[in-house]
Amino acid sequence: MARYFVGDLQGCVEQLDELLAKVSFNSRFDELWCVGDIVARGPDSLACLERLRELGDAAKCVLGNHDLNLLAVLTGAKKAKAKDRLDNILALPDEQQHEWIDFLVQQPLLRRADDVVMTHAGIYPKWSIDEAEKLSDEVSLSLQRAWRHQKLAPWLLKMYGDEPRQWSPELQGPERIRFIINALTRMRFLDAQQGLNLSVKEGPSTATQEQGLSPWFIHWSPQPTTLIFGHWAALQGQTKRDDVIGLDTGCVWGETMTLMRWPDGQRWQAENPNAAS
């Protein structure tokens, strides 16, 4: 069996298909771990969802911020933005839209196996991996309960927001859920107090240092378990660490999609000549 990890798809199904063909991916024997952001901005988000569902148990996904936003759009909690290019999903009959909601709410925020752990944006440095896994499970149970009880739209509306910026185990209710989701799906920079800064999306630079900001992984303690994430295209995968691996290499922005085999780390890339506007 080979285990492969792929960066943010964001509707770029041609590049996904190209990468799976390059490694002769076989869903009977191989696994594809997807770092999240399956949908949005690219040309065919629906096809990306379909590819992953076709793979069955061979596909191991986590939710990204764009996937959660799709849930909000499908439930009517948020209006679709034209730039997200979700029209072919929104044109589906209600029954099929509900099937995709059901598919997405079954995906966790964190997956772990052997000596590797994967989330969309990373893990908040004040958490251990065990703690992050428990918090991910807490959110998943709450999300699935809201879907079962037809309360998903209000649940998702409460998810939005940048506060609180600091974690406390005493947080409760929507604020607790919101921080966990923001840390696992939106985090890039932390301030000097290790509070989340969710507004700066560029890569690390002298300018961000002068603002007192540093990448979250600077504060992540060395671990025997390798952490794999996506989300931050401006990094181009550069973390300067062997135990923290970024796989978002900006495919939807006209750059590349990256596939990595674990544990040997061999990589394949597929170029995208058409940047999203």
Buried (B, 14 or more C-beta within 10 A) or exposed (E): EBBBBBBBBBBBBBBBBBBBEEBEBEBEEBBBBBBBBBBBBBBBBBBBBEBBEEBEEBBBBBBBBBBBBBBBBBBEBBEBEEEBBBEEBEEBEEEEBBBBBEBBBEBBBBBBEEEBBBBBBBBBBBBEBEEBBEBBEBBBEBBBEBBEEEEBBEBBBBBBEEEBBEBEEEBEEBBBBBBBBBBBBBBBBBBEEBBBBBEBEEBBEEEBEEBEBBBBBBEBEEBEEBBBBBBBBBBBBEBEBEBBBBBBBBBBBEBBBBBBBBEEEEBBBBEBEEEBE
